[in-house]
Amino acid sequence: MNNEQNKGWYNRGYLPHFDEQNRIQMVNFRLDDSMPMSVIEKFERRLTEMMHMPDNDVRSREIARLYYKREEYLDKGFGSCLLGEPLNAKIVVDTLKYFHLERYELIAWVVMPNHVHVIIKLREGYQLSKQVISWKKFSSRQINERLNSSKSIWQTDYYDRFIRNEKHLMDAVNYIHNNPVKAGLVAKEEDWEFSSAKGWEIVVSC
């Protein structure tokens, strides 16, 4: 049994993270080339300003709004969009499913052409940060082997937000399932192959 100590709130550079077992969390991570440097710098400047906000709740809401704006940019399909290739997207989906019911409950997910959304509930003894690193390392190795390359696949950091209650959970699930529709990739959520909207039963309680 892994026996990692959960950290609660902590900071890795710009982003605040929340790490607690048995807590449902929404995690977003993106490809390394999914945003131009000018956009990243603007985003990080605004994020730095927000980090000085004294009220944690206000800061959390403002960061969430900033990330939703970032999602709108990601949906434009900047960069190589490696995950738009079905075999690469399948590698990521299989990676997410691998430790389902062992390290975490995999509640919902969507693999977009240049980013990923996941909702999970960590099991006792596992850290969110180490799990995200594990997903990235394994999937990048598999994708690079398939492409016969050694390129950097994922951006270093990730964004997470803990789920407050059942309404928040369903709003988050609906948001990520609707992402391919919102981005104009499909007409219906279930038409996107690389999503839990297609045949994945969601059974969880907050």
Phi, psi and chi 1 to 4 in degrees:
 res  aa     phi    psi   chi1   chi2   chi3   chi4
   1 MET       -  127.0  174.8   66.3 -180.0      -
   2 ASN   -66.2  141.8 -151.4    3.9      -      -
   3 ASN  -131.6   54.7 -167.5   27.5      -      -
   4 GLU   -79.5  144.6  -61.8  168.3   -7.2      -
   5 GLN   -86.9  126.2 -176.7  177.2    0.0      -
   6 ASN   -76.6  148.5  -65.3   90.4      -      -
   7 LYS  -101.7  -11.5  -57.9  176.9 -177.6  179.1
   8 GLY    65.7 -139.1      -      -      -      -
   9 TRP   -78.0  134.8  -77.9  105.9      -      -
  10 TYR  -156.2  172.8   70.6  102.0      -      -
  11 ASN  -129.0  132.8 -167.3  -56.9      -      -
  12 ARG  -120.6   81.8  -66.0  179.9   63.1 -151.9
  13 GLY    82.3 -118.5      -      -      -      -
  14 TYR   -78.7  -39.8  -74.9  102.4      -      -
  15 LEU   -91.9  134.3  -71.4  177.5      -      -
  16 PRO   -79.2  141.4   29.5  -32.5      -      -
  17 HIS  -126.0  155.3  -65.5  -68.8      -      -
  18 PHE  -124.5  125.3 -173.3   76.6      -      -
  19 ASP  -130.1  108.2 -171.8   -4.6      -      -
  20 GLU  -151.4  133.1 -176.0  174.7  -76.6      -
  21 GLN   -68.5  155.2   62.8 -165.3   21.1      -
  22 ASN    60.5   23.1  -63.0  -41.9      -      -
  23 ARG  -115.8  129.6  170.5   79.3   74.1  167.5
  24 ILE   -76.3  131.2  -60.5  173.6      -      -
  25 GLN  -135.9  146.3  -69.2  175.3  -93.1      -
  26 MET  -101.6  127.8  179.8  175.7  174.1      -
  27 VAL  -123.3  134.7 -176.9      -      -      -
  28 ASN  -123.9  132.1  -52.1  -20.9      -      -
  29 PHE  -142.3  157.1   52.0  100.2      -      -
  30 ARG  -135.2  164.4   63.1  176.8  178.8   84.1
  31 LEU   -66.9  152.5  -65.7 -178.4      -      -
  32 ASP   -62.0  -30.1 -169.4   49.2      -      -
  33 ASP  -106.8   21.1   65.5   -7.8      -      -
  34 SER   -80.7   -9.3   58.1      -      -      -
  35 MET  -140.8  138.4  -64.1  178.9   70.6      -
  36 PRO   -69.2  155.6   24.3  -32.6      -      -
  37 MET   -59.9  -35.3 -173.2   54.8   64.2      -
  38 SER   -62.2  -38.9   60.1      -      -      -
  39 VAL   -70.8  -41.2  174.9      -      -      -
  40 ILE   -61.1  -44.5  -66.6  172.7      -      -
  41 GLU   -63.5  -41.3  -70.0  173.0   -9.0      -
  42 LYS   -63.8  -43.1 -178.1  178.1  179.0 -179.8
  43 PHE   -61.6  -44.4  171.5   79.7      -      -
  44 GLU   -69.8  -33.8  -70.4 -177.7  -15.3      -
  45 ARG   -62.6  -46.1  -77.2 -163.4  -59.4  -89.9
  46 ARG   -65.8  -38.7 -179.6   61.0 -177.3  134.9
  47 LEU   -65.1  -39.0 -166.8   56.7      -      -
  48 THR   -61.6  -41.1  -60.6      -      -      -
  49 GLU   -61.2  -41.8  -65.6  170.0    1.9      -
  50 MET   -66.9  -31.0  -69.5  178.1  178.9      -
  51 MET   -64.3  -16.8  -67.3  -58.8  -68.9      -
  52 HIS   -92.1    0.4  -64.2  -68.6      -      -
  53 MET   -67.6  129.2  -68.5  179.7  174.8      -
  54 PRO   -73.2  -26.9   25.6  -33.4      -      -
  55 ASP   -90.2  116.2 -170.9  -51.3      -      -
  56 ASN   -61.1  -40.4  -73.8  -23.6      -      -
  57 ASP   -66.7  -44.6  -70.7  -22.3      -      -
  58 VAL   -63.2  -44.8  172.0      -      -      -
  59 ARG   -59.9  -44.1 -177.7  175.5   63.4 -146.9
  60 SER   -61.4  -42.3  178.9      -      -      -
  61 ARG   -66.0  -41.7  -73.1 -164.6  -62.4  -89.6
  62 GLU   -67.4  -38.4  -70.8  -58.4  -48.4      -
  63 ILE   -64.9  -40.1  -69.7  174.3      -      -
  64 ALA   -61.4  -42.8      -      -      -      -
  65 ARG   -62.5  -41.5  -70.2 -168.4 -174.5   99.2
  66 LEU   -61.3  -39.9 -177.4   63.6      -      -
  67 TYR   -71.4  -32.5  -95.6   79.6      -      -
  68 TYR   -64.7  -37.5  -73.9  137.2      -      -
  69 LYS   -64.2  -39.1  -70.4 -178.8  180.0  178.2
  70 ARG   -62.2  -39.0 -172.3 -164.4   73.1  155.7
  71 GLU   -60.6  -38.0  -68.0  -59.0  -43.8      -
  72 GLU   -60.2  -38.0  -67.4  178.0   -0.8      -
  73 TYR   -68.9  -44.7 -170.8   91.7      -      -
  74 LEU   -59.7  -34.5  -70.5  175.0      -      -
  75 ASP   -68.2  -11.0  -72.1  -18.3      -      -
  76 LYS   -77.3  -12.0  -64.9  177.8 -178.9  178.3
  77 GLY    82.0   37.7      -      -      -      -
  78 PHE   -72.6  150.9 -174.4   84.2      -      -
  79 GLY    90.0 -168.1      -      -      -      -
  80 SER   -70.0  -24.6   61.1      -      -      -
  81 CYS    51.1   49.6  -70.4      -      -      -
  82 LEU   -55.4  -31.2  -78.5  175.0      -      -
  83 LEU   -80.4   -2.5  -54.2 -179.0      -      -
  84 GLY   -75.4  -14.9      -      -      -      -
  85 GLU   -81.0  118.5  163.5   59.1   47.6      -
  86 PRO   -52.2  -39.1  -29.1   36.6      -      -
  87 LEU   -68.0  -34.5  -68.8  177.9      -      -
  88 ASN   -70.1  -41.9  -67.0  -23.1      -      -
  89 ALA   -61.8  -39.0      -      -      -      -
  90 LYS   -64.6  -36.2 -174.6  177.5 -174.8  -57.3
  91 ILE   -58.5  -44.4  -73.9  172.3      -      -
  92 VAL   -66.7  -44.0  176.8      -      -      -
  93 VAL   -60.3  -46.0  171.0      -      -      -
  94 ASP   -63.2  -35.7  -69.9  -15.5      -      -
  95 THR   -64.6  -44.2  -60.6      -      -      -
  96 LEU   -62.9  -37.5  -63.4  176.1      -      -
  97 LYS   -77.1  -18.4  -70.4 -179.7  176.9  179.5
  98 TYR   -58.8  -44.3 -168.5   79.7      -      -
  99 PHE  -104.2   19.3  -75.1  111.3      -      -
 100 HIS   -59.1  130.9  173.4   52.7      -      -
 101 LEU    71.9    4.2  -60.5 -178.2      -      -
 102 GLU  -110.6  -60.1 -178.9  178.7  -21.7      -
 103 ARG   -95.1  -24.8  -65.1 -177.9 -179.9  179.1
 104 TYR  -161.5  164.7   48.5   79.5      -      -
 105 GLU   -95.6  120.7  -64.7  172.1   47.3      -
 106 LEU   -86.8  108.3 -179.7   59.4      -      -
 107 ILE   -89.1  -48.7  -61.3  168.5      -      -
 108 ALA  -158.4  157.7      -      -      -      -
 109 TRP  -162.6  163.5   76.4   88.8      -      -
 110 VAL  -150.2  134.7   64.2      -      -      -
 111 VAL  -105.6  109.6  178.1      -      -      -
 112 MET   -91.9  169.7  -62.7  -69.8  -72.1      -
 113 PRO   -58.3  -29.7  -30.1   38.3      -      -
 114 ASN  -133.0   10.0   62.9    3.3      -      -
 115 HIS  -158.7  170.2   65.2  -75.6      -      -
 116 VAL  -135.8  139.4  178.2      -      -      -
 117 HIS  -116.6  136.9  -65.3  -74.7      -      -
 118 VAL  -138.7  140.3 -172.9      -      -      -
 119 ILE  -118.9  121.3  -59.5  176.6      -      -
 120 ILE  -135.5  163.6   66.3  167.3      -      -
 121 LYS  -124.8  109.3 -175.5  177.0 -176.7 -179.9
 122 LEU   -65.1  142.8  -78.3  174.1      -      -
 123 ARG   -90.4  165.0  -66.7 -156.5  159.6  177.8
 124 GLU   -58.8  133.5 -173.9  173.1   -5.4      -
 125 GLY    94.6    7.1      -      -      -      -
 126 TYR  -125.8  142.6  -67.4   97.6      -      -
 127 GLN   -99.9  140.1  -73.3 -177.6    2.3      -
 128 LEU   -62.1  -45.2  179.6   62.9      -      -
 129 SER   -58.8  -43.3   58.5      -      -      -
 130 LYS   -70.3  -30.9  -69.7 -171.9  176.1 -178.7
 131 GLN   -70.3  -41.5 -173.0   52.0   61.5      -
 132 VAL   -63.3  -42.4  175.7      -      -      -
 133 ILE   -59.1  -41.9  -70.2  170.7      -      -
 134 SER   -62.5  -44.1  175.2      -      -      -
 135 TRP   -57.9  -47.0  -72.3  -24.5      -      -
 136 LYS   -65.7  -46.0  -70.6 -179.9  177.2 -179.0
 137 LYS   -62.8  -46.7  -72.4  179.4   66.6  174.8
 138 PHE   -67.2  -47.6 -175.4   80.5      -      -
 139 SER   -66.8  -38.0   59.9      -      -      -
 140 SER   -66.5  -38.3   62.2      -      -      -
 141 ARG   -63.0  -43.8 -175.9  167.2   63.6 -112.5
 142 GLN   -65.3  -42.8  -65.4  -68.2  -50.0      -
 143 ILE   -66.2  -43.1  -69.3  171.7      -      -
 144 ASN   -65.1  -37.8  -87.9  -38.0      -      -
 145 GLU   -63.0  -41.5  -74.5  179.8    1.8      -
 146 ARG   -64.9  -37.9  177.4  177.2  175.7  -89.7
 147 LEU   -90.9   -3.3  -61.1  176.6      -      -
 148 ASN    55.6   50.6 -167.6   27.6      -      -
 149 SER  -138.1  177.8   70.6      -      -      -
 150 SER  -137.4   29.5   57.9      -      -      -
 151 LYS   -74.1  159.3   65.4  174.4   66.6  175.6
 152 SER   -74.1  128.3  173.9      -      -      -
 153 ILE   -98.1  -50.0  -58.7  -66.4      -      -
 154 TRP  -108.4  147.4  -60.3  106.9      -      -
 155 GLN   -63.2  149.8  179.1 -141.6   16.9      -
 156 THR   -63.8  -49.4  -58.2      -      -      -
 157 ASP   -93.0 -175.6 -146.3  -18.3      -      -
 158 TYR  -151.1  167.7   63.5   92.3      -      -
 159 TYR  -116.8  134.3  171.9   68.1      -      -
 160 ASP  -133.3  152.4   62.5  -87.4      -      -
 161 ARG  -145.7  127.8 -168.0  176.0 -169.3 -164.6
 162 PHE   -79.2  147.7   67.5   84.2      -      -
 163 ILE   -86.2  128.0  -59.5  -62.0      -      -
 164 ARG   -81.9  -39.5  -60.3 -175.4  -58.8  -86.5
 165 ASN  -159.9 -177.0   50.0   46.0      -      -
 166 GLU   -66.6  -36.0  -68.9 -170.0   10.9      -
 167 LYS   -63.6  -44.6 -179.0 -176.6 -176.7  -56.6
 168 HIS   -60.5  -39.4 -171.3 -162.6      -      -
 169 LEU   -61.1  -49.2  172.4   60.2      -      -
 170 MET   -67.0  -35.3  -66.0  -43.6  -59.8      -
 171 ASP   -62.2  -41.2  -73.1  -14.4      -      -
 172 ALA   -67.3  -42.7      -      -      -      -
 173 VAL   -61.5  -47.2  170.6      -      -      -
 174 ASN   -61.8  -38.1  -69.2  -25.2      -      -
 175 TYR   -62.4  -48.8  174.1   82.0      -      -
 176 ILE   -72.9  -34.7   69.1  172.6      -      -
 177 HIS   -66.2  -30.7  -77.0  172.9      -      -
 178 ASN   -83.3   -8.5 -170.8   58.1      -      -
 179 ASN   -55.5  -46.4 -159.1  174.9      -      -
 180 PRO   -64.7  -32.1  -21.7   33.7      -      -
 181 VAL   -69.6  -47.2  177.8      -      -      -
 182 LYS   -60.2  -34.9 -179.1  170.7  169.2  -76.8
 183 ALA   -81.1   -2.5      -      -      -      -
 184 GLY    78.4   21.0      -      -      -      -
 185 LEU   -86.9  -31.3  -60.6  173.3      -      -
 186 VAL  -144.1  166.5  -70.5      -      -      -
 187 ALA   -87.9  -30.8      -      -      -      -
 188 LYS  -130.4  147.9  -62.9 -177.3  -65.2 -175.6
 189 GLU   -52.8  -46.3  -65.4  175.2   -6.2      -
 190 GLU   -70.9   -8.1   58.0  -89.4   23.5      -
 191 ASP   -79.8  -15.8  -69.5  -19.5      -      -
 192 TRP   -84.4  117.0 -171.6 -112.3      -      -
 193 GLU   -66.4  -31.1 -176.0  175.5   -4.8      -
 194 PHE  -102.6   59.5  -54.0  105.4      -      -
 195 SER  -153.2  150.0  163.7      -      -      -
 196 SER   -72.2   -7.4   51.6      -      -      -
 197 ALA   -66.5  -18.5      -      -      -      -
 198 LYS  -102.1   85.7 -173.1  179.1  177.3   69.8
 199 GLY    79.2   21.7      -      -      -      -
 200 TRP  -110.3  122.4 -174.9  -98.9      -      -
 201 GLU   -83.4  124.6 -175.6  178.4    5.1      -
 202 ILE   -95.8  109.4  -60.2  173.2      -      -
 203 VAL  -130.5  104.2 -179.1      -      -      -
 204 VAL  -161.9  155.2   70.4      -      -      -
 205 SER  -129.4  147.5   59.9      -      -      -
 206 CYS   -76.5      -  -68.5      -      -      -
